[in-house]
Amino acid sequence: IALFWGPDLIAIYNDAYRPVFGSKHPWALGRPARECWSELWSAIEPLFDAVVRAGEAYCAKDHPFYLERHGFPEETYFDVSYDPVRDESGGVGGLFCIASETTGRVLGERRLRTLRELGVNLTGGHDAEICSQAAAILAQNPPDLPFVLFYLFDDARHSARLAASAG
């Protein structure tokens, strides 16, 4: 869990939230949310603003975020809940964030779907036909396979030719 408090939404979080920040911990503790999440601030600022202004919770299942928590952009997914926290005036003084990472499950399911499609839909035929069928299936999963090339060797295995591509 994390609490983003005050006009600058200062980050205060527990140990269980540390993996969300990754190598940004302990630097992120006590910093404004816009600094902690600079790489995705344009995406989450409207969500945070809506919670603070309207005073209504926001939640999402398997919400995609591209985080830089280990020095590079990383595709991640979270079940998230952003809830308003009232201050002594009755207004919203910040927001309470509950996050549960679902990246492993989401990516695993997506990759298994691709493997299942390969297993179910590759039919007999010549090697070049199978390569074309496989390329068509793999092209449906560009996040994991941005490009694919299939080469076939000649009978003597002295040279290869491009049989199919995707991406």
Secondary structure, 3 states (H helix, E strand, C coil): CEEEECCCCEEEECHHHHHHHHHHCCCCCCCEHHHHCHHHHHHHHHHHHHHHHHCCCEEEEEEEEEECCCCCCEEEEEEEEEEEEECCCCCEEEEEEEEEECHHHHHHHHHHHHHHHHHHHCCCCCHHHHHHHHHHHHCCCCCCCCCEEEEEECCCCCCEEEEEEEC
